Protein backbone atom coordinates (compact mmCIF):
# COMPACT_ATOMS: atom_id res chain seq x y z
CA UNK A 1 0.00 0.00 0.00
CA UNK A 2 1.31 3.46 -0.92
CA UNK A 3 0.33 6.93 0.28
CA UNK A 4 -1.27 9.64 -1.82
CA UNK A 5 -0.04 13.25 -1.77
CA UNK A 6 -2.39 14.07 1.12
CA UNK A 7 -1.01 11.19 3.20
CA UNK A 8 -4.05 8.94 2.80
CA UNK A 9 -3.27 5.30 2.03
CA UNK A 10 -3.65 4.40 -1.61
CA UNK A 11 -5.04 0.97 -2.36
CA UNK A 12 -3.54 -0.59 -5.46
CA UNK A 13 -5.97 -1.83 -8.08
CA UNK A 14 -6.82 -5.52 -7.91
CA UNK A 15 -4.32 -7.59 -9.80
CA UNK A 16 -5.43 -8.78 -13.20
CA UNK A 17 -6.59 -12.37 -13.36
CA UNK A 18 -4.98 -12.77 -16.75
CA UNK A 19 -2.83 -15.74 -17.65
CA UNK A 20 -0.37 -16.04 -20.46
CA UNK A 21 -1.70 -17.28 -23.76
CA UNK A 22 -2.56 -20.98 -23.49
CA UNK A 23 -2.54 -21.66 -27.22
CA UNK A 24 -1.70 -19.56 -30.27
CA UNK A 25 -1.82 -21.57 -33.45
CA UNK A 26 -2.32 -21.04 -37.15
CA UNK A 27 -4.45 -23.77 -38.72
CA UNK A 28 -5.57 -25.15 -42.04
CA UNK A 29 -7.77 -28.00 -43.26
CA UNK A 30 -5.47 -30.73 -41.95
CA UNK A 31 -5.24 -29.24 -38.44
CA UNK A 32 -8.82 -29.34 -37.17
CA UNK A 33 -8.52 -32.57 -35.18
CA UNK A 34 -5.10 -31.67 -33.77
CA UNK A 35 -6.31 -28.20 -32.78
CA UNK A 36 -9.41 -29.64 -31.10
CA UNK A 37 -7.22 -32.00 -29.03
CA UNK A 38 -4.77 -29.22 -28.13
CA UNK A 39 -7.62 -26.94 -27.06
CA UNK A 40 -9.13 -29.71 -24.93
CA UNK A 41 -5.79 -30.35 -23.23
CA UNK A 42 -5.06 -26.72 -22.34
CA UNK A 43 -8.61 -25.97 -21.22
CA UNK A 44 -8.66 -29.05 -19.01
CA UNK A 45 -5.40 -27.90 -17.43
CA UNK A 46 -6.98 -24.47 -16.87
CA UNK A 47 -9.83 -26.05 -14.89
CA UNK A 48 -12.65 -26.41 -17.41
CA UNK A 49 -14.31 -29.83 -17.37
CA UNK A 50 -17.41 -31.88 -17.92
CA UNK A 51 -20.24 -30.68 -20.14
CA UNK A 52 -18.92 -27.10 -20.16
CA UNK A 53 -15.58 -28.29 -21.58
CA UNK A 54 -17.27 -30.52 -24.15
CA UNK A 55 -19.62 -27.74 -25.25
CA UNK A 56 -16.86 -25.16 -25.50
CA UNK A 57 -14.65 -27.53 -27.52
CA UNK A 58 -17.61 -28.19 -29.84
CA UNK A 59 -18.12 -24.43 -30.30
CA UNK A 60 -14.41 -23.93 -31.08
CA UNK A 61 -14.51 -26.85 -33.52
CA UNK A 62 -17.54 -25.42 -35.32
CA UNK A 63 -15.94 -22.00 -35.72
CA UNK A 64 -12.60 -23.33 -37.01
CA UNK A 65 -14.46 -25.69 -39.36
CA UNK A 66 -16.38 -22.69 -40.72
CA UNK A 67 -13.04 -20.97 -41.43
CA UNK A 68 -11.83 -24.01 -43.36
CA UNK A 69 -15.07 -24.43 -45.32
CA UNK A 70 -16.09 -20.81 -45.94
CA UNK A 71 -13.21 -18.42 -45.34
CA UNK A 72 -10.32 -19.56 -47.47
CA UNK A 73 -9.26 -22.56 -45.41
CA UNK A 74 -6.74 -20.98 -43.06
CA UNK A 75 -7.01 -19.10 -39.80
CA UNK A 76 -5.56 -18.55 -36.38
CA UNK A 77 -6.79 -19.56 -32.94
CA UNK A 78 -5.71 -17.95 -29.67
CA UNK A 79 -6.83 -19.35 -26.31
CA UNK A 80 -6.22 -17.47 -23.09
CA UNK A 81 -7.66 -16.94 -19.66
CA UNK A 82 -8.74 -13.44 -18.77
CA UNK A 83 -10.69 -12.33 -15.70
CA UNK A 84 -11.90 -15.81 -14.80
CA UNK A 85 -12.97 -16.87 -18.29
CA UNK A 86 -11.45 -18.85 -21.11
CA UNK A 87 -11.47 -16.82 -24.32
CA UNK A 88 -10.96 -18.36 -27.73
CA UNK A 89 -10.48 -15.93 -30.60
CA UNK A 90 -10.57 -17.35 -34.11
CA UNK A 91 -9.55 -15.09 -36.98
CA UNK A 92 -9.46 -15.51 -40.74
CA UNK A 93 -8.94 -13.39 -43.84
CA UNK A 94 -12.02 -14.59 -45.69
CA UNK A 95 -14.79 -12.56 -47.34
CA UNK A 96 -16.84 -12.00 -44.16
CA UNK A 97 -19.95 -13.68 -42.82
CA UNK A 98 -23.24 -13.03 -44.62
CA UNK A 99 -25.72 -11.19 -42.42
CA UNK A 100 -28.21 -14.07 -42.36
CA UNK A 101 -25.73 -16.16 -40.37
CA UNK A 102 -24.94 -13.53 -37.76
CA UNK A 103 -28.21 -13.91 -35.87
CA UNK A 104 -27.16 -16.31 -33.12
CA UNK A 105 -30.77 -16.70 -31.97
CA UNK A 106 -32.09 -18.00 -35.29
CA UNK A 107 -32.60 -21.75 -34.91
CA UNK A 108 -31.72 -23.50 -38.17
CA UNK A 109 -34.48 -25.55 -39.73
CA UNK A 110 -34.10 -29.33 -39.50
CA UNK A 111 -33.74 -29.69 -43.28
CA UNK A 112 -31.46 -26.66 -43.67
CA UNK A 113 -27.94 -27.46 -44.86
CA UNK A 114 -25.34 -25.67 -42.77
CA UNK A 115 -25.93 -22.64 -40.60
CA UNK A 116 -25.49 -24.45 -37.30
CA UNK A 117 -21.91 -23.55 -36.37
CA UNK A 118 -22.48 -20.04 -35.07
CA UNK A 119 -25.89 -20.99 -33.71
CA UNK A 120 -24.27 -23.77 -31.66
CA UNK A 121 -21.55 -21.40 -30.46
CA UNK A 122 -24.24 -19.03 -29.14
CA UNK A 123 -25.94 -21.92 -27.35
CA UNK A 124 -22.78 -23.35 -25.78
CA UNK A 125 -20.77 -20.27 -24.81
CA UNK A 126 -21.38 -17.58 -22.21
CA UNK A 127 -20.55 -14.91 -24.79
CA UNK A 128 -19.90 -14.79 -28.53
CA UNK A 129 -18.47 -11.71 -30.24
CA UNK A 130 -18.20 -11.24 -33.98
CA UNK A 131 -16.37 -8.68 -36.08
CA UNK A 132 -16.68 -9.37 -39.78
CA UNK A 133 -16.14 -7.64 -43.06
CA UNK A 134 -14.68 -8.07 -46.53
CA UNK A 135 -11.12 -8.50 -45.22
CA UNK A 136 -11.85 -11.17 -42.61
CA UNK A 137 -13.62 -12.21 -39.48
CA UNK A 138 -12.77 -12.46 -35.81
CA UNK A 139 -14.99 -14.51 -33.54
CA UNK A 140 -14.53 -14.52 -29.78
CA UNK A 141 -15.91 -17.33 -27.68
CA UNK A 142 -16.01 -17.00 -23.88
CA UNK A 143 -16.85 -19.43 -21.14
CA UNK A 144 -16.56 -18.61 -17.46
CA UNK A 145 -14.33 -20.67 -15.21
CA UNK A 146 -16.04 -19.18 -12.14
CA UNK A 147 -19.34 -20.81 -13.11
CA UNK A 148 -17.57 -24.17 -13.11
CA UNK A 149 -16.12 -23.62 -9.64
CA UNK A 150 -19.31 -22.23 -8.10
CA UNK A 151 -21.85 -24.55 -9.65
CA UNK A 152 -19.89 -27.76 -9.40
CA UNK A 153 -20.48 -28.45 -13.10
C-alpha positions in Angstrom: 0.0 0.0 0.0 1.3 3.5 -0.9 0.3 6.9 0.3 -1.3 9.6 -1.8 0.0 13.2 -1.8 -2.4 14.1 1.1 -1.0 11.2 3.2 -4.0 8.9 2.8 -3.3 5.3 2.0 -3.7 4.4 -1.6 -5.0 1.0 -2.4 -3.5 -0.6 -5.5 -6.0 -1.8 -8.1 -6.8 -5.5 -7.9 -4.3 -7.6 -9.8 -5.4 -8.8 -13.2 -6.6 -12.4 -13.4 -5.0 -12.8 -16.8 -2.8 -15.7 -17.6 -0.4 -16.0 -20.5 -1.7 -17.3 -23.8 -2.6 -21.0 -23.5 -2.5 -21.7 -27.2 -1.7 -19.6 -30.3 -1.8 -21.6 -33.5 -2.3 -21.0 -37.2 -4.4 -23.8 -38.7 -5.6 -25.1 -42.0 -7.8 -28.0 -43.3 -5.5 -30.7 -41.9 -5.2 -29.2 -38.4 -8.8 -29.3 -37.2 -8.5 -32.6 -35.2 -5.1 -31.7 -33.8 -6.3 -28.2 -32.8 -9.4 -29.6 -31.1 -7.2 -32.0 -29.0 -4.8 -29.2 -28.1 -7.6 -26.9 -27.1 -9.1 -29.7 -24.9 -5.8 -30.3 -23.2 -5.1 -26.7 -22.3 -8.6 -26.0 -21.2 -8.7 -29.0 -19.0 -5.4 -27.9 -17.4 -7.0 -24.5 -16.9 -9.8 -26.0 -14.9 -12.6 -26.4 -17.4 -14.3 -29.8 -17.4 -17.4 -31.9 -17.9 -20.2 -30.7 -20.1 -18.9 -27.1 -20.2 -15.6 -28.3 -21.6 -17.3 -30.5 -24.1 -19.6 -27.7 -25.2 -16.9 -25.2 -25.5 -14.7 -27.5 -27.5 -17.6 -28.2 -29.8 -18.1 -24.4 -30.3 -14.4 -23.9 -31.1 -14.5 -26.9 -33.5 -17.5 -25.4 -35.3 -15.9 -22.0 -35.7 -12.6 -23.3 -37.0 -14.5 -25.7 -39.4 -16.4 -22.7 -40.7 -13.0 -21.0 -41.4 -11.8 -24.0 -43.4 -15.1 -24.4 -45.3 -16.1 -20.8 -45.9 -13.2 -18.4 -45.3 -10.3 -19.6 -47.5 -9.3 -22.6 -45.4 -6.7 -21.0 -43.1 -7.0 -19.1 -39.8 -5.6 -18.5 -36.4 -6.8 -19.6 -32.9 -5.7 -18.0 -29.7 -6.8 -19.3 -26.3 -6.2 -17.5 -23.1 -7.7 -16.9 -19.7 -8.7 -13.4 -18.8 -10.7 -12.3 -15.7 -11.9 -15.8 -14.8 -13.0 -16.9 -18.3 -11.4 -18.9 -21.1 -11.5 -16.8 -24.3 -11.0 -18.4 -27.7 -10.5 -15.9 -30.6 -10.6 -17.3 -34.1 -9.6 -15.1 -37.0 -9.5 -15.5 -40.7 -8.9 -13.4 -43.8 -12.0 -14.6 -45.7 -14.8 -12.6 -47.3 -16.8 -12.0 -44.2 -19.9 -13.7 -42.8 -23.2 -13.0 -44.6 -25.7 -11.2 -42.4 -28.2 -14.1 -42.4 -25.7 -16.2 -40.4 -24.9 -13.5 -37.8 -28.2 -13.9 -35.9 -27.2 -16.3 -33.1 -30.8 -16.7 -32.0 -32.1 -18.0 -35.3 -32.6 -21.7 -34.9 -31.7 -23.5 -38.2 -34.5 -25.6 -39.7 -34.1 -29.3 -39.5 -33.7 -29.7 -43.3 -31.5 -26.7 -43.7 -27.9 -27.5 -44.9 -25.3 -25.7 -42.8 -25.9 -22.6 -40.6 -25.5 -24.4 -37.3 -21.9 -23.6 -36.4 -22.5 -20.0 -35.1 -25.9 -21.0 -33.7 -24.3 -23.8 -31.7 -21.5 -21.4 -30.5 -24.2 -19.0 -29.1 -25.9 -21.9 -27.4 -22.8 -23.4 -25.8 -20.8 -20.3 -24.8 -21.4 -17.6 -22.2 -20.5 -14.9 -24.8 -19.9 -14.8 -28.5 -18.5 -11.7 -30.2 -18.2 -11.2 -34.0 -16.4 -8.7 -36.1 -16.7 -9.4 -39.8 -16.1 -7.6 -43.1 -14.7 -8.1 -46.5 -11.1 -8.5 -45.2 -11.8 -11.2 -42.6 -13.6 -12.2 -39.5 -12.8 -12.5 -35.8 -15.0 -14.5 -33.5 -14.5 -14.5 -29.8 -15.9 -17.3 -27.7 -16.0 -17.0 -23.9 -16.8 -19.4 -21.1 -16.6 -18.6 -17.5 -14.3 -20.7 -15.2 -16.0 -19.2 -12.1 -19.3 -20.8 -13.1 -17.6 -24.2 -13.1 -16.1 -23.6 -9.6 -19.3 -22.2 -8.1 -21.9 -24.6 -9.7 -19.9 -27.8 -9.4 -20.5 -28.5 -13.1 
